[in-house]
Amino acid sequence: MSGWALILVLLVLGGVLSTLGDRLGSRVGKARLSLFKMRPRRTAVLITVLTGSLISALSLGLLLLVSRQLRVGLFELDALQDRLQDSRRQLDAAEREREETRTEANRIAAELKQSQQRADTMRRELAPLQNERAQLEAERERLSRDIASRDADIQRTEAELNSVRSRIRAGEKELKELEFNLVALRRGSVVISSGQTLARATVRLDAPDQAKQAVDRLLQEANANAYGKVRPGEAPERQLIRVPRSDVERLQNIIRKPDTWVISLRSATNVLRGETAVYAFPEVRPNRPVAQSGDVLATTTLRTDERTPDGIRTRLNLLLASAYAEVQRRGSLTEGLQFDGSALSQLAQTLIEGPSKRVVLKVIAAGISYSSDAVVVTVEASP
């Protein structure tokens, strides 16, 4: 309700209540009523006072009933003032904080501007350094390629050196055997050397009970070969070969398994001509492919400073020795490699007469070879 309408209602209500109070007081006075044993005049005055109080109470009650703002101002004014003061204090604090924030933002903006200026300066200073770094990286790549090339050369040299060392060790071993044989030769003629193969056979049994027959045939062959070397001219009428029974039984148990086996019988010691016993031990291994057609068994590089007859011959010998070591590592039982000697001589002559360039030599398997087969190879040269 608007203020003017409320004032109008209050005026109308006051006039009505005043009229009612006056008439009520007049009626009470005329009737000469008495309340609480008072005189009629005082009773009329009391009624008038009560009527005025009622008018005030009704006016105030009506105001409080229809005006929320009056109720809030009358009963919550102190609290509103306290809240208003708190709000003003918070507003002042917010204003101060905003000022501080504005000051801090200005400071940060100034620092950001300085940082951008420093960044621009550093970019200008960094540009030549980046160019220098690119140059250094290119130089590093070049050095890395050079190092990789030298590492490859070192590895090839080490491989060749290892091959030479292997040949030296083999030569030392052979020298020891020769020294041992020399002592034996002072007492007689060595006809069978330690580790020499007396007999070899490739077997694949159709039935496990054929193992004994296969081993017996191998022993008979080894006995005949030993007789021909140790006691030439005599008939093999007795058993010259001595093999431990446990080794024979182990050999039979192995070859009973369904596979193709290569059995070798080797001499355990050096044997002189005329001796009456040859001690031997068996070896058995599966007959597996050790080389396929086209396999590169060994490779080496013939440098320009080695294009001499002696250098080429040495390099070819080392290459063949490396290839033979490779097939032995794969399980070959052959006593050496088979190759065309005339073709190898023709290759060496071509290398001697050809231009002094770096050449890569390879030993390549000519066909498939198993453990018991001879390994046929060819030697090829490429730039």
C-alpha positions in Angstrom: 0.0 0.0 0.0 1.3 3.5 -0.9 2.1 6.1 1.8 -0.7 8.5 0.8 -3.3 5.8 0.8 -2.1 4.7 4.3 -2.3 8.3 5.6 -5.8 8.6 4.2 -6.9 5.4 5.8 -5.4 6.5 9.2 -7.2 9.8 9.0 -10.5 8.2 8.2 -10.0 5.5 10.9 -9.0 8.1 13.5 -12.0 10.2 12.7 -14.3 7.2 12.9 -12.8 6.0 16.2 -12.8 9.5 17.7 -16.4 9.9 16.9 -17.2 6.5 18.3 -15.2 7.4 21.4 -16.8 10.7 21.9 -20.3 9.2 21.5 -19.4 6.4 23.8 -18.1 8.9 26.4 -21.3 11.0 26.1 -23.5 8.0 26.5 -21.5 6.9 29.5 -21.7 10.4 31.0 -25.4 10.6 30.4 -26.0 7.2 31.7 -23.9 8.2 34.7 -22.2 4.8 34.7 -19.6 4.0 37.3 -16.6 1.6 36.9 -14.4 0.5 39.7 -16.5 2.6 42.2 -15.5 5.8 40.5 -17.6 8.8 39.9 -19.4 9.0 36.6 -17.3 11.9 35.4 -14.0 10.0 36.0 -15.6 6.9 34.5 -16.3 9.0 31.3 -12.7 10.3 31.3 -11.4 6.7 31.7 -13.6 5.6 28.8 -12.2 8.4 26.7 -8.6 7.6 27.6 -9.2 3.9 26.7 -10.8 4.9 23.5 -7.8 7.1 22.6 -5.4 4.3 23.5 -7.5 1.9 21.4 -7.3 4.4 18.5 -3.5 4.6 18.8 -3.2 0.8 19.1 -5.4 0.2 16.1 -3.6 2.8 14.1 -0.2 1.3 15.0 -1.4 -2.2 14.4 -2.8 -1.3 11.0 0.4 0.4 10.1 2.4 -2.6 11.2 0.0 -4.9 9.4 0.0 -3.2 6.0 3.6 -1.8 6.0 6.5 -4.2 5.9 9.0 -1.3 5.8 7.5 0.1 9.1 7.8 -3.3 10.7 11.4 -3.7 9.6 12.2 -0.1 10.6 10.6 -0.5 14.0 11.9 -3.9 15.1 15.1 -4.4 12.9 16.5 -0.9 12.6 19.4 -1.5 14.9 20.3 -4.7 13.1 20.0 -3.0 9.8 22.2 -0.2 10.9 24.8 -2.7 12.1 24.7 -4.6 8.8 24.9 -1.3 6.9 28.0 -0.4 8.9 29.5 -3.8 8.2 28.6 -3.5 4.5 30.3 0.0 4.4 33.4 -1.5 6.1 33.5 -4.4 3.6 32.9 -1.9 0.8 35.8 0.2 2.0 38.0 -2.9 2.3 36.9 -4.0 -1.1 37.8 -0.5 -2.5 41.2 -0.7 -0.8 41.7 -4.2 -2.2 40.7 -3.1 -5.6 43.2 -0.2 -5.4 45.9 -2.6 -4.3 44.9 -5.0 -7.1 45.0 -2.2 -9.6 48.4 -1.2 -8.3 49.6 -4.8 -8.4 48.2 -5.2 -11.9 50.1 -2.0 -13.0 53.3 -3.4 -11.5 52.8 -6.8 -13.2 52.1 -5.1 -16.5 55.3 -3.1 -16.1 57.2 -6.2 -15.3 55.6 -8.0 -18.2 56.7 -5.2 -20.5 60.2 -5.4 -19.2 60.2 -9.2 -19.6 59.0 -8.9 -23.2 61.7 -6.4 -23.8 64.3 -8.8 -22.3 62.8 -11.7 -24.3 63.2 -9.6 -27.5 66.8 -8.8 -26.5 67.5 -12.5 -25.8 65.9 -13.6 -29.1 68.2 -11.2 -30.9 71.2 -12.5 -29.0 70.1 -16.1 -29.4 69.8 -16.0 -33.2 73.5 -16.2 -33.9 73.9 -18.9 -31.2 71.2 -21.0 -32.9 73.0 -20.6 -36.2 76.2 -21.7 -34.6 74.4 -24.7 -33.0 73.1 -25.8 -36.4 76.6 -25.6 -37.7 77.9 -27.6 -34.7 75.1 -30.2 -35.2 76.0 -30.6 -38.8 79.6 -31.0 -37.9 78.7 -33.6 -35.2 76.7 -35.6 -37.8 79.7 -35.5 -40.1 82.0 -36.7 -37.3 79.4 -39.4 -36.3 79.5 -40.7 -39.9 83.3 -40.7 -39.8 83.3 -42.4 -36.5 80.8 -45.0 -37.7 83.0 -45.7 -40.8 86.1 -46.0 -38.6 84.2 -48.3 -36.2 83.3 -50.5 -39.1 86.9 -50.6 -40.2 88.0 -51.4 -36.6 85.4 -54.2 -36.4 86.6 -55.7 -39.7 90.2 -55.4 -38.5 89.3 -57.0 -35.1 87.5 -59.8 -37.0 90.6 -60.4 -39.1 92.7 -60.2 -36.0 90.5 -62.7 -34.2 90.8 -65.0 -37.2 94.6 -64.6 -37.1 94.6 -65.3 -33.4 92.5 -68.4 -33.9 95.0 -69.6 -36.5 97.9 -68.8 -34.1 96.1 -70.8 -31.3 95.5 -73.7 -33.8 99.2 -73.5 -34.8 100.3 -73.5 -31.1 98.1 -76.6 -30.5 99.5 -78.3 -33.6 103.0 -77.4 -32.5 102.3 -79.0 -29.1 101.0 -82.1 -30.8 104.0 -82.1 -33.1 106.3 -81.9 -30.0 104.4 -84.7 -28.4 104.6 -86.7 -31.6 108.3 -86.0 -31.8 108.9 -87.6 -28.4 106.8 -90.5 -29.6 108.8 -90.7 -32.9 112.0 -91.2 -30.9 110.4 -94.4 -29.6 108.6 -95.5 -32.8 106.5 -94.3 -35.7 103.2 -92.6 -34.9 100.6 -93.9 -37.3 97.4 -92.6 -35.6 97.4 -89.2 -33.9 95.2 -88.3 -30.9 91.7 -87.3 -32.0 92.1 -88.8 -35.5 88.9 -90.2 -36.9 89.1 -94.0 -37.3 85.6 -94.5 -38.8 82.5 -92.5 -39.5 78.9 -93.5 -40.5 75.6 -91.8 -41.0 72.7 -93.9 -39.7 68.9 -93.7 -39.5 67.4 -96.8 -37.9 64.1 -98.2 -39.1 63.7 -100.0 -35.7 65.4 -99.3 -32.3 66.7 -102.9 -32.1 69.0 -102.1 -35.0 71.2 -99.9 -32.9 73.6 -102.7 -31.8 74.1 -103.8 -35.4 75.0 -100.3 -36.5 77.5 -99.8 -33.7 79.1 -103.2 -34.4 79.5 -102.3 -38.1 81.2 -99.1 -37.1 83.5 -100.9 -34.7 84.4 -103.4 -37.3 85.2 -100.7 -39.8 87.3 -98.8 -37.3 89.1 -102.0 -36.4 89.9 -102.7 -40.0 91.2 -99.2 -40.5 93.3 -99.3 -37.4 94.8 -102.7 -38.5 95.8 -101.2 -41.8 97.7 -98.3 -40.0 99.1 -100.0 -36.9 99.8 -103.5 -38.1 99.9 -103.3 -41.9 100.0 -106.5 -43.8 98.2 -108.4 -41.0 94.6 -109.7 -41.2 92.2 -108.2 -38.7 91.8 -111.4 -36.8 91.2 -109.8 -33.3 89.7 -106.7 -31.8 92.3 -104.0 -31.8 89.9 -101.2 -31.0 89.2 -100.6 -27.2 86.0 -98.6 -26.4 84.5 -98.5 -22.9 81.3 -100.5 -22.7 79.5 -97.6 -21.1 80.3 -95.4 -24.1 79.0 -98.1 -26.4 75.7 -98.4 -24.5 75.3 -94.7 -24.4 75.9 -94.5 -28.1 73.3 -97.2 -28.7 70.7 -95.4 -26.6 71.2 -92.2 -28.5 70.8 -93.6 -32.0 67.7 -95.5 -31.1 65.9 -92.1 -31.2 64.1 -91.4 -34.5 66.5 -89.2 -36.3 69.5 -89.2 -38.6 72.8 -89.5 -36.7 76.4 -89.0 -37.6 78.6 -91.4 -35.6 82.4 -90.9 -35.4 85.0 -93.1 -33.7 88.2 -91.1 -32.7 91.5 -92.2 -31.3 92.0 -91.3 -27.7 95.8 -91.2 -27.9 98.7 -91.2 -30.3 99.3 -94.8 -31.6 102.7 -96.2 -32.7 103.2 -98.8 -35.4 103.1 -102.3 -34.0 101.0 -101.6 -30.9 98.4 -104.1 -29.9 95.6 -101.8 -28.7 94.0 -98.6 -30.0 91.9 -96.8 -27.4 89.0 -94.8 -28.9 85.9 -92.9 -27.9 82.7 -92.4 -29.9 81.0 -89.1 -30.9 77.4 -88.8 -32.0 75.4 -85.8 -33.2 72.3 -85.2 -35.3 72.9 -84.9 -39.1 71.7 -81.3 -39.6 72.2 -78.9 -42.5 75.2 -76.7 -41.8 75.1 -74.7 -45.1 72.5 -73.8 -47.7 73.2 -72.9 -51.2 74.2 -69.2 -51.4 75.1 -68.9 -47.7 78.0 -66.4 -47.1 80.3 -68.3 -44.8 83.0 -65.7 -44.4 83.9 -62.3 -45.8 86.9 -60.0 -45.7 88.1 -56.8 -47.4 91.2 -56.7 -49.5 92.7 -53.2 -49.1 94.7 -51.4 -51.8 97.9 -51.8 -49.9 97.5 -55.6 -49.8 97.3 -56.0 -53.6 100.5 -58.0 -53.7 100.9 -61.7 -54.4 101.8 -62.5 -50.8 99.1 -60.2 -49.4 96.4 -61.7 -51.6 97.5 -65.3 -50.8 97.5 -64.5 -47.1 94.1 -62.9 -47.3 92.6 -65.8 -49.2 94.1 -68.3 -46.7 92.6 -66.4 -43.8 89.2 -66.2 -45.6 89.1 -69.9 -46.2 90.2 -70.6 -42.6 87.4 -68.4 -41.3 84.8 -70.2 -43.5 86.1 -73.6 -42.3 85.8 -72.4 -38.7 82.2 -71.2 -39.4 81.1 -74.5 -40.8 82.7 -76.3 -37.8 80.8 -74.0 -35.5 77.6 -75.0 -37.3 78.3 -78.6 -36.7 80.2 -79.8 -39.8 82.4 -82.9 -39.3 84.3 -82.5 -42.6 88.1 -82.4 -42.5 88.2 -79.3 -44.7 86.5 -77.3 -47.5 86.2 -78.4 -51.1 86.7 -75.8 -53.7 88.0 -75.4 -57.3 91.7 -74.8 -56.9 92.2 -73.6 -60.5 89.3 -71.1 -60.1 90.9 -69.8 -56.9 94.2 -69.4 -58.6 92.6 -67.6 -61.5 90.9 -65.3 -59.0 94.2 -64.5 -57.3 95.8 -63.8 -60.6 93.0 -61.5 -61.5 93.4 -59.6 -58.3 97.1 -59.3 -58.8 96.8 -57.9 -62.3 93.7 -55.8 -61.7 93.5 -52.1 -60.6 94.5 -51.3 -57.1 91.0 -50.9 -55.6 89.4 -52.0 -52.5 87.7 -55.5 -53.0 85.4 -57.5 -50.8 86.0 -61.2 -50.8 83.3 -63.8 -49.9 83.2 -67.5 -49.4 79.8 -68.8 -50.5 78.4 -72.3 -50.1 77.8 -74.0 -53.5 75.0 -76.2 -52.3 73.3 -77.7 -49.3 75.6 -79.6 -46.9 74.8 -81.7 -43.9 77.0 -82.4 -40.8 78.6 -85.5 -42.4 79.0 -84.0 -45.9 81.9 -82.2 -47.5 81.2 -78.5 -47.8 81.7 -77.2 -51.3 82.4 -73.5 -51.6 83.3 -70.8 -54.1 85.2 -67.6 -53.6 83.8 -64.4 -55.1 85.2 -60.9 -55.3 83.1 -57.7 -55.6 83.9 -54.0 -55.4 
